[in-house]
Amino acid sequence: MKNILMALFLLSSIVVFAQIPTGYYNSATGTGYTLKTQLHNIIKNHNDQGYSGLWTTYLTSDRDHQYENDDTVLDVYSENPTGVDPYNFTYPTNQCGAYSSEGGCYNREHTVPQSYFGTSVQPMYSDAHFVLPTDGKVNGWRDDHPYGLVASTSNPCNAGATNTPCYTMNGSKLGNNINSGYASGYSQKVFEPVNEFKGDIARNLLYFVTRYEDQLTGFYSSTTSEAKVMFDGTSDHSYSSTFINILLTWHIQDPVSTREIERNNAIYVRQNNRNPFIDHPEYVCMIWSSDCAPLNISSSIRETAFSIYPNPSNNHQINIQSDALSIDKIELINLNGQLIQSYLKPEMTNNGYELSDLPSGFYILKLTSNGQTISKKVIIN
């Protein structure tokens, strides 16, 4: 391959966390809701570290090692993935605390609001897989509104975010759901994170209905939370049609990132359970197959657009074949979330790309084409 810019580096500030234990998913052999229940049984007995224990978990699970790489709190409601952050939080100095505006302090955001499952109810109240460190003010604005799509707006949110639709300092938005396209079926107030973290939020919420599958009907029957509209009251399908479409679309459009891999590994060290949809993103459409079907081709790069072989590879080489799409970037990421190799604007030869001299290991191969991405697991022996 000619004229390839290859960056080989380790993210020196990343703590090396445990990877997926051998055999962890051996019992996940089914499809559909059978697979969902199998995953529930794998992850259901986690070690509850308590609500105050979240602060300790965040010390290793939510550091910025991917953007500025400055070890500050990685807050999905304030991180600017393409430029300078509007403000930063440091551990543990900026824990909330009182706040009056954005940038005051960070607290603990239940992406599935605690009003839905019951205030202070354990273990979900303290489950770091869906409770994130976020700006306190923005957390309050999000409240227990569901996630959704908000029309473009030129209004920064005022002190009370009463001037909806409006946007936060990193471009997250608060306003009425646009009720069209894949978000059809709901028109009330929602919160929309920036594109960089939509898949992250989706996989948080898909984890919730898998980990707490056996309690979902009880949550639904007893709650008055505004977030109830996201759910359908069942233990299998779990989400209403509008919101499963939103979550699955975000999952497809924003594949698993190095930040999520690092976070999943760090939480496993603390809780002894994992988010299966980060380890195996393909499980999502194996479970919600009928909901995924109309979304895959229109919302993301088709998996059939690229052929990756041999996989596993026994000669430290992988070939990527494509008859129609060119690749803008190729990234090889290990299971600790470390970027091992990056190829920018690789040159295509004979409708394909060749990656040589690859180190042995288990990796995620992330391909970017025309602003969209697809991720594949590869093994180099």
C-alpha positions as CSV (number, residue, x, y, z in Angstrom):
1,M,0.0,0.0,0.0
2,K,1.4,3.4,-1.0
3,N,1.1,6.8,0.7
4,I,-0.6,5.5,3.8
5,L,-0.2,7.5,7.0
6,M,0.1,5.0,9.8
7,A,0.1,6.0,13.4
8,L,1.2,3.4,15.9
9,F,0.9,4.5,19.4
10,L,-0.4,3.5,22.9
11,L,-2.6,5.8,24.9
12,S,-0.1,6.1,27.8
13,S,-2.6,7.3,30.4
14,I,-5.0,4.4,30.0
15,V,-5.1,1.9,32.8
16,V,-5.0,-1.6,31.4
17,F,-8.2,-3.2,32.5
18,A,-9.4,-6.8,32.4
19,Q,-10.6,-8.0,29.0
20,I,-13.6,-10.2,28.3
21,P,-13.1,-13.3,30.4
22,T,-12.6,-16.5,28.5
23,G,-16.0,-18.2,28.2
24,Y,-18.0,-15.2,29.5
25,Y,-20.5,-15.4,26.7
26,N,-20.4,-19.2,26.1
27,S,-24.1,-19.6,27.1
28,A,-25.2,-16.8,24.7
29,T,-26.2,-19.3,22.0
30,G,-29.7,-18.2,21.0
31,T,-31.3,-15.5,18.9
32,G,-34.2,-13.2,19.5
33,Y,-35.5,-12.8,23.0
34,T,-34.0,-16.1,23.9
35,L,-30.6,-14.5,23.5
36,K,-31.7,-11.5,25.5
37,T,-32.6,-13.7,28.4
38,Q,-29.4,-15.6,28.1
39,L,-27.5,-12.3,28.3
40,H,-29.6,-11.3,31.3
41,N,-28.6,-14.4,33.1
42,I,-24.9,-13.8,32.4
43,I,-24.8,-10.2,33.7
44,K,-27.6,-10.1,36.3
45,N,-25.5,-10.9,39.4
46,H,-23.2,-7.8,39.5
47,N,-21.4,-6.4,42.6
48,D,-23.3,-3.3,43.7
49,Q,-20.8,-0.7,44.8
50,G,-23.4,1.7,46.2
51,Y,-24.4,5.2,45.0
52,S,-21.3,6.8,46.5
53,G,-19.2,4.1,44.9
54,L,-20.0,5.6,41.5
55,W,-17.5,8.4,42.3
56,T,-14.8,5.8,42.7
57,T,-15.8,3.9,39.6
58,Y,-15.7,7.2,37.5
59,L,-12.0,7.6,38.6
60,T,-11.1,4.8,36.0
61,S,-14.2,4.5,33.8
62,D,-14.7,8.1,32.6
63,R,-11.4,9.8,32.0
64,D,-10.8,11.6,28.7
65,H,-8.3,9.4,26.9
66,Q,-9.8,9.8,23.4
67,Y,-10.3,13.5,22.7
68,E,-8.0,16.0,24.5
69,N,-6.4,13.0,26.3
70,D,-6.1,15.3,29.4
71,D,-7.5,12.9,32.0
72,T,-10.4,15.1,32.8
73,V,-14.0,13.8,33.3
74,L,-15.4,12.6,30.0
75,D,-18.9,14.0,30.2
76,V,-21.1,13.2,27.1
77,Y,-23.1,16.4,27.8
78,S,-20.1,18.7,27.6
79,E,-17.5,17.0,25.5
80,N,-16.8,18.7,22.2
81,P,-15.5,15.8,20.0
82,T,-14.2,18.0,17.2
83,G,-12.7,21.0,19.1
84,V,-12.0,22.7,22.4
85,D,-14.4,21.7,25.2
86,P,-16.5,24.5,26.6
87,Y,-15.3,23.6,30.1
88,N,-13.7,20.7,31.9
89,F,-14.1,18.9,35.2
90,T,-11.3,17.3,37.2
91,Y,-11.5,14.4,39.7
92,P,-12.7,14.7,42.4
93,T,-12.6,18.5,42.8
94,N,-15.6,19.3,40.7
95,Q,-18.2,16.8,42.0
96,C,-21.6,18.3,42.8
97,G,-22.2,20.2,44.9
98,A,-24.4,23.2,44.1
99,Y,-24.5,24.6,40.6
100,S,-26.2,27.5,38.9
101,S,-25.1,27.2,35.3
102,E,-23.3,24.8,32.9
103,G,-19.8,24.0,34.0
104,G,-20.5,24.2,37.7
105,C,-19.9,20.6,38.6
106,Y,-20.6,17.0,37.5
107,N,-23.0,14.6,39.1
108,R,-24.5,11.2,38.3
109,E,-27.0,11.0,35.4
110,H,-29.3,8.0,35.2
111,T,-29.8,7.6,31.4
112,V,-32.9,5.6,32.4
113,P,-34.3,8.1,34.9
114,Q,-34.5,6.9,38.5
115,S,-38.1,8.1,38.5
116,Y,-38.8,5.2,36.2
117,F,-37.6,2.4,38.4
118,G,-37.9,4.0,41.9
119,T,-35.8,6.6,43.7
120,S,-32.7,5.1,45.4
121,V,-33.7,1.5,44.5
122,Q,-30.7,-0.8,44.3
123,P,-28.9,-2.1,42.4
124,M,-30.1,-0.1,39.4
125,Y,-29.7,3.2,41.3
126,S,-25.9,2.7,41.4
127,D,-25.3,0.7,38.2
128,A,-22.4,2.5,36.4
129,H,-23.3,0.8,33.1
130,F,-26.1,3.3,32.6
131,V,-25.3,6.0,35.2
132,L,-22.9,8.5,33.7
133,P,-20.9,11.5,35.1
134,T,-22.5,14.6,33.5
135,D,-22.8,18.3,34.0
136,G,-25.2,18.9,36.9
137,K,-27.1,21.7,35.2
138,V,-27.6,19.8,31.9
139,N,-28.6,16.7,33.9
140,G,-31.3,18.8,35.4
141,W,-32.5,20.1,32.1
142,R,-32.6,16.6,30.7
143,D,-34.7,15.6,33.8
144,D,-36.8,12.5,33.0
145,H,-37.5,13.4,29.4
146,P,-36.9,10.6,26.9
147,Y,-34.1,10.7,24.4
148,G,-35.1,11.7,20.8
149,L,-34.5,14.1,17.9
150,V,-34.8,17.9,18.1
151,A,-35.0,20.3,15.2
152,S,-32.0,22.5,14.4
153,T,-32.0,25.6,16.6
154,S,-29.9,28.8,17.0
155,N,-31.0,29.3,20.7
156,P,-28.5,28.5,23.4
157,C,-30.4,27.2,26.5
158,N,-31.1,30.0,29.0
159,A,-30.7,29.6,32.7
160,G,-33.8,27.4,33.0
161,A,-33.8,25.9,29.5
162,T,-37.3,27.4,29.1
163,N,-36.5,28.7,25.6
164,T,-36.9,25.4,23.9
165,P,-35.8,24.2,21.4
166,C,-32.3,25.2,22.7
167,Y,-28.8,23.7,22.7
168,T,-26.2,23.2,25.4
169,M,-22.6,24.3,25.1
170,N,-21.5,21.1,23.4
171,G,-24.5,21.1,21.0
172,S,-26.8,18.7,22.8
173,K,-30.4,19.8,22.3
174,L,-33.7,20.1,24.3
175,G,-37.0,20.4,22.6
176,N,-40.0,18.6,21.1
177,N,-39.3,15.4,19.2
178,I,-39.4,16.1,15.5
179,N,-41.9,13.1,15.0
180,S,-40.7,12.1,11.6
181,G,-38.5,9.6,9.9
182,Y,-37.1,7.0,12.3
183,A,-38.4,9.1,15.3
184,S,-42.0,9.1,14.2
185,G,-44.7,8.6,16.9
186,Y,-43.9,11.1,19.6
187,S,-44.1,14.9,19.7
188,Q,-43.4,15.9,23.3
189,K,-40.1,17.2,24.9
190,V,-37.0,15.1,24.5
191,F,-33.2,15.4,24.9
192,E,-30.8,14.8,22.0
193,P,-27.1,14.1,22.7
194,V,-24.5,15.0,20.1
195,N,-23.9,12.4,17.3
196,E,-20.6,11.3,18.8
197,F,-22.4,9.8,21.9
198,K,-25.8,8.7,20.5
199,G,-24.6,5.1,20.1
200,D,-23.2,5.2,23.6
201,I,-26.5,6.3,25.1
202,A,-28.4,3.7,23.0
203,R,-26.2,0.8,24.3
204,N,-26.6,2.1,27.9
205,L,-30.4,1.8,27.5
206,L,-30.3,-1.6,25.8
207,Y,-28.1,-2.8,28.6
208,F,-30.7,-1.6,31.1
209,V,-33.6,-3.6,29.6
210,T,-31.3,-6.7,29.5
211,R,-29.8,-6.5,33.0
212,Y,-33.2,-5.7,34.5
213,E,-35.4,-7.8,32.2
214,D,-37.1,-9.6,35.0
215,Q,-38.3,-6.3,36.6
216,L,-39.4,-4.4,33.6
217,T,-43.1,-5.2,33.9
218,G,-43.1,-4.0,37.5
219,F,-41.3,-0.8,36.7
220,Y,-43.8,0.0,33.9
221,S,-46.9,-0.7,36.0
222,S,-45.9,1.4,38.9
223,T,-44.2,4.5,37.4
224,T,-45.5,7.9,36.6
225,S,-42.2,9.0,35.1
226,E,-42.3,10.9,31.8
227,A,-39.7,8.4,30.5
228,K,-42.4,5.7,30.6
229,V,-43.3,6.5,27.0
230,M,-40.0,4.9,25.9
231,F,-41.1,1.5,27.2
232,D,-43.9,-0.9,26.2
233,G,-44.4,-2.8,29.4
234,T,-43.0,-6.1,28.2
235,S,-39.9,-7.9,29.4
236,D,-38.8,-9.1,26.0
237,H,-39.2,-6.3,23.3
238,S,-39.0,-3.7,26.2
239,Y,-39.2,-0.5,24.2
240,S,-42.1,1.1,22.3
241,S,-41.8,1.2,18.5
242,T,-40.8,4.9,18.3
243,F,-38.0,4.6,20.8
244,I,-36.6,1.2,19.8
245,N,-36.2,2.7,16.3
246,I,-34.4,5.7,17.7
247,L,-32.0,3.5,19.9
248,L,-31.3,1.0,17.1
249,T,-30.7,3.7,14.6
250,W,-28.2,5.4,16.9
251,H,-26.6,2.1,17.6
252,I,-26.1,1.5,13.9
253,Q,-25.0,5.1,13.0
254,D,-22.6,5.4,15.9
255,P,-20.6,2.1,16.4
256,V,-18.8,1.1,19.5
257,S,-15.9,3.5,20.3
258,T,-12.6,3.1,22.1
259,R,-14.1,5.2,24.9
260,E,-16.9,2.6,25.4
261,I,-14.5,-0.3,25.4
262,E,-12.3,1.3,28.0
263,R,-15.4,2.2,30.1
264,N,-16.8,-1.3,29.9
265,N,-13.6,-2.9,31.0
266,A,-13.2,-0.5,33.9
267,I,-16.7,-1.1,35.2
268,Y,-16.2,-4.9,34.9
269,V,-13.3,-4.5,37.4
270,R,-15.7,-2.8,39.8
271,Q,-19.0,-4.5,39.2
272,N,-18.0,-7.9,37.7
273,N,-20.5,-7.6,34.9
274,R,-20.3,-6.2,31.4
275,N,-22.4,-4.5,28.8
276,P,-22.8,-7.2,26.2
277,F,-23.7,-4.7,23.4
278,I,-20.3,-3.2,23.6
279,D,-18.5,-6.5,23.6
280,H,-20.8,-7.9,20.9
281,P,-22.6,-5.1,19.0
282,E,-24.0,-7.7,16.7
283,Y,-26.2,-9.0,19.5
284,V,-28.5,-6.0,19.2
285,C,-29.9,-6.9,15.8
286,M,-29.8,-10.6,16.7
287,I,-32.3,-9.7,19.5
288,W,-34.4,-6.9,17.8
289,S,-34.1,-8.4,14.3
290,S,-37.4,-7.3,13.0
291,D,-36.9,-3.7,14.2
292,C,-33.3,-3.6,12.8
293,A,-34.3,-4.9,9.4
294,P,-35.6,-1.6,7.8
295,L,-32.8,0.4,9.4
296,N,-29.6,-1.3,8.4
297,I,-29.2,-0.4,4.8
298,S,-30.6,3.1,4.9
299,S,-28.8,4.3,8.1
300,S,-25.3,2.8,7.9
301,I,-22.7,1.2,5.8
302,R,-24.1,-2.2,4.7
303,E,-22.1,-5.0,6.3
304,T,-22.0,-6.7,2.9
305,A,-20.2,-3.6,1.4
306,F,-16.9,-5.0,2.6
307,S,-15.3,-8.4,2.7
308,I,-12.7,-8.9,5.4
309,Y,-10.4,-12.0,5.1
310,P,-8.8,-14.2,6.3
311,N,-10.5,-13.9,9.8
312,P,-8.9,-15.3,11.9
313,S,-5.6,-14.5,10.2
314,N,-2.6,-16.8,10.6
315,N,-0.1,-14.7,8.7
316,H,-0.4,-11.3,10.4
317,Q,-2.2,-9.9,7.4
318,I,-5.8,-8.9,6.6
319,N,-7.4,-8.0,3.3
320,I,-10.4,-5.7,2.9
321,Q,-12.3,-6.0,-0.4
322,S,-14.8,-3.5,-1.7
323,D,-16.4,-3.2,-5.1
324,A,-18.3,0.0,-4.5
325,L,-17.1,2.1,-1.5
326,S,-13.7,3.7,-0.8
327,I,-12.4,3.8,2.7
328,D,-11.4,7.1,4.3
329,K,-9.9,5.6,7.5
330,I,-9.1,2.2,8.9
331,E,-8.5,1.8,12.7
332,L,-7.3,-1.3,14.5
333,I,-8.4,-1.1,18.2
334,N,-7.6,-3.6,20.9
335,L,-10.0,-4.7,23.6
336,N,-8.5,-2.3,26.2
337,G,-9.7,0.6,23.9
338,Q,-6.2,1.3,22.7
339,L,-5.7,2.5,19.1
340,I,-3.0,0.2,17.7
341,Q,-2.9,1.3,14.1
342,S,-4.6,4.0,12.1
343,Y,-4.6,4.3,8.3
344,L,-5.7,7.7,6.9
345,K,-6.9,7.9,3.3
346,P,-5.4,4.5,2.4
347,E,-4.8,3.8,-1.3
348,M,-7.0,1.1,-2.9
349,T,-5.4,-1.5,-5.0
350,N,-7.5,-4.0,-7.0
351,N,-10.7,-2.9,-5.3
352,G,-9.2,-3.6,-1.9
353,Y,-6.8,-2.8,0.9
354,E,-4.1,-4.9,2.5
355,L,-3.0,-4.6,6.2
356,S,0.3,-6.3,6.9
357,D,2.6,-7.0,9.8
358,L,-0.2,-6.9,12.3
359,P,0.5,-7.8,15.9
360,S,-1.2,-10.9,17.3
361,G,-4.4,-10.3,19.2
362,F,-8.1,-9.8,19.3
363,Y,-9.2,-6.5,17.8
364,I,-12.0,-4.3,16.5
365,L,-11.4,-3.2,12.9
366,K,-13.3,0.1,12.4
367,L,-13.8,1.3,8.8
368,T,-15.0,4.8,8.0
369,S,-16.4,5.7,4.6
370,N,-18.3,8.9,3.6
371,G,-18.8,9.8,7.3
372,Q,-20.3,6.5,8.3
373,T,-18.6,3.6,10.0
374,I,-18.8,-0.1,10.5
375,S,-16.9,-2.2,13.1
376,K,-15.8,-5.8,12.8
377,K,-14.1,-8.1,15.3
378,V,-10.9,-9.7,13.9
379,I,-8.4,-12.2,15.3
380,I,-4.7,-12.1,14.4
381,N,-2.9,-15.3,15.4
